Amino acid sequence: MNPPATERPEGPESPARRVLVSGASRGLGRAVARAFAGNGDRVAVHYGSRRQDARRTLDGLAGTGHVLVGGDLSDPAGAAEVAALAAEGLGGIDVLVNNAAVNERHPLAETSYEDWAAVWQRHVSVNLLATANLSHLAARRMIDQGGGGRIVNIGSRGAFRGEPDHPAYGATKAAVHALGQSLAVSLAPYGIGVASVAPGFFETERVAHRLSGAEGAAIRAQSPFGRVASADEVASAVLWLASPAAEWSSGAVLDLNGASHLRT
């Protein structure tokens, strides 16, 4: 199904892309969806359980032709349904942004073994396996479409510096970075670029409470700029990595942490 020609004035140099953003009900996912919509692209806004929040994201997007897609990405069948619904609603998939993730506090010394095992299972299922599954589902569609494409993964600074209170988050984000690099090599012959961003702390409604008082001052002091990033700053980097100009950045893991953590 091709998008109606009236949805966006298109020329040969600027066709509207079909973009699936996972975990787009709020926070960074919402900012990423807005960035692509503002660029003239058509967006499938995915949500797991926050349908009302996702509807607000959808209603706030510029342009037309966007769709709402719900589904449990921790289940391989659910991921397949999400990809199918997005492709049906948009007429295909040209860009995938793997943003959906869980991040639960579970320091080893304070966490029972039963809770520890359950937390790790959730993190692996959502942060890593869902990313791998959606990447397969989207990339195979891009290959069949024959026009190349882009996959951008949301990783984390914590993959490099360690996450003592959130070890499963840090470990799964490191795995996401490695997955993206492997896929960058295997998918390049099909014109599909794959890259990741590794943000430091950035402000969303979910973590806004942590930015007040002494904790907020300590978080801002991590960067020599004396602040944290906005979700829009991270979204701008995602938009660029998905652009035609960024093809030679395939395989990159882009640090977005305001010089709060430097790696060699």
LINKA-V481366 format. One record per residue. N is the residue number from 0. RES is the residue in one letter. OMEGA is omega in whole degrees, 0 to 359 (* if undefined). D_LAST is the distance of its C-alpha to the last C-alpha in Angstrom with 1 decimal. Layout:
n = (N:N)
res = (RES:RES)
omega = (OMEGA:OMEGA)
d_last = (D_LAST:D_LAST)
This chain:
n = (0:1:2:3:4:5:6:7:8:9:10:11:12:13:14:15:16:17:18:19:20:21:22:23:24:25:26:27:28:29:30:31:32:33:34:35:36:37:38:39:40:41:42:43:44:45:46:47:48:49:50:51:52:53:54:55:56:57:58:59:60:61:62:63:64:65:66:67:68:69:70:71:72:73:74:75:76:77:78:79:80:81:82:83:84:85:86:87:88:89:90:91:92:93:94:95:96:97:98:99:100:101:102:103:104:105:106:107:108:109:110:111:112:113:114:115:116:117:118:119:120:121:122:123:124:125:126:127:128:129:130:131:132:133:134:135:136:137:138:139:140:141:142:143:144:145:146:147:148:149:150:151:152:153:154:155:156:157:158:159:160:161:162:163:164:165:166:167:168:169:170:171:172:173:174:175:176:177:178:179:180:181:182:183:184:185:186:187:188:189:190:191:192:193:194:195:196:197:198:199:200:201:202:203:204:205:206:207:208:209:210:211:212:213:214:215:216:217:218:219:220:221:222:223:224:225:226:227:228:229:230:231:232:233:234:235:236:237:238:239:240:241:242:243:244:245:246:247:248:249:250:251:252:253:254:255:256:257:258:259:260:261:262:263)
res = (M:N:P:P:A:T:E:R:P:E:G:P:E:S:P:A:R:R:V:L:V:S:G:A:S:R:G:L:G:R:A:V:A:R:A:F:A:G:N:G:D:R:V:A:V:H:Y:G:S:R:R:Q:D:A:R:R:T:L:D:G:L:A:G:T:G:H:V:L:V:G:G:D:L:S:D:P:A:G:A:A:E:V:A:A:L:A:A:E:G:L:G:G:I:D:V:L:V:N:N:A:A:V:N:E:R:H:P:L:A:E:T:S:Y:E:D:W:A:A:V:W:Q:R:H:V:S:V:N:L:L:A:T:A:N:L:S:H:L:A:A:R:R:M:I:D:Q:G:G:G:G:R:I:V:N:I:G:S:R:G:A:F:R:G:E:P:D:H:P:A:Y:G:A:T:K:A:A:V:H:A:L:G:Q:S:L:A:V:S:L:A:P:Y:G:I:G:V:A:S:V:A:P:G:F:F:E:T:E:R:V:A:H:R:L:S:G:A:E:G:A:A:I:R:A:Q:S:P:F:G:R:V:A:S:A:D:E:V:A:S:A:V:L:W:L:A:S:P:A:A:E:W:S:S:G:A:V:L:D:L:N:G:A:S:H:L:R:T)
omega = (179:179:179:183:183:186:177:175:186:172:183:183:185:178:176:178:181:195:173:177:179:180:187:184:180:174:183:179:177:180:179:178:179:181:180:178:177:177:180:180:178:193:167:182:181:173:175:181:185:184:182:177:179:177:177:175:181:183:182:183:174:177:183:176:179:182:178:183:178:177:181:183:179:178:180:178:177:177:179:179:179:180:180:180:179:180:178:183:182:185:181:177:177:182:172:172:179:183:185:182:169:181:183:178:180:177:187:186:183:188:176:180:180:179:179:182:181:179:179:179:179:181:179:182:185:188:184:186:178:176:179:183:178:179:178:184:180:183:178:175:178:179:181:179:175:183:183:180:181:170:177:180:174:177:183:169:182:177:183:186:182:180:186:178:182:187:180:177:180:182:181:177:174:178:177:177:181:177:180:180:177:180:178:180:186:185:180:179:179:180:181:176:180:179:180:169:180:183:164:181:174:189:170:179:183:184:184:182:181:185:176:175:185:180:179:179:180:179:180:181:177:180:176:173:178:179:172:180:168:176:180:178:178:180:179:178:177:180:180:180:178:185:175:182:186:183:184:173:178:183:183:167:188:177:178:186:177:180:177:176:182:180:183:*)
d_last = (46.8:45.7:45.1:48.1:48.0:49.0:45.9:43.9:45.1:43.0:42.7:41.4:38.2:37.3:38.4:37.8:35.2:35.8:33.0:32.7:30.7:30.6:31.0:32.3:34.9:33.1:29.8:27.0:29.1:31.9:29.7:28.4:32.0:33.2:30.6:31.7:35.3:35.1:33.8:37.0:35.8:37.6:36.0:36.7:36.0:35.4:36.2:36.6:39.1:39.0:41.4:42.7:39.3:38.5:41.8:40.9:37.7:39.8:42.5:40.1:38.7:39.8:41.8:43.6:43.2:40.7:41.3:40.7:39.7:39.8:38.8:37.1:33.9:33.6:36.6:36.1:39.5:38.6:35.5:37.8:40.3:37.8:36.6:40.3:41.5:38.7:39.5:43.2:43.0:40.8:42.2:39.0:35.2:33.0:29.9:28.7:26.5:25.7:25.7:28.0:26.6:27.8:26.1:28.4:27.9:28.4:27.2:28.2:30.5:32.4:32.7:35.5:34.9:36.9:34.9:31.6:32.6:33.8:30.7:28.5:31.0:31.0:27.2:27.0:30.0:29.0:25.2:24.7:28.1:29.4:26.3:26.9:30.6:30.6:28.2:30.7:33.6:32.4:31.0:34.3:36.1:34.0:34.7:38.4:38.5:37.2:35.4:31.7:29.8:26.6:24.9:22.4:21.1:20.5:17.6:16.0:13.3:15.0:13.8:10.4:11.8:15.2:18.6:21.1:24.1:23.2:21.7:23.3:21.8:18.2:18.9:20.8:18.3:15.6:18.5:19.2:15.8:16.5:20.1:19.3:17.4:20.3:22.8:21.2:22.0:25.4:26.6:25.8:29.1:30.9:29.3:27.3:23.8:21.6:18.5:17.2:16.4:14.5:16.5:16.5:20.1:22.6:26.3:28.8:32.3:31.2:29.0:30.9:32.6:29.5:29.0:32.1:32.8:30.5:28.2:27.7:27.1:24.4:22.7:22.9:21.6:18.2:17.5:18.3:20.6:22.7:23.2:22.2:22.1:25.2:25.6:26.7:23.4:21.7:24.7:24.4:21.0:22.5:25.5:23.6:21.6:25.1:26.6:27.8:25.6:22.4:23.3:20.7:18.0:19.2:16.6:14.0:12.7:13.0:11.7:14.9:14.6:15.7:12.6:13.5:10.2:6.9:3.8:0.0)
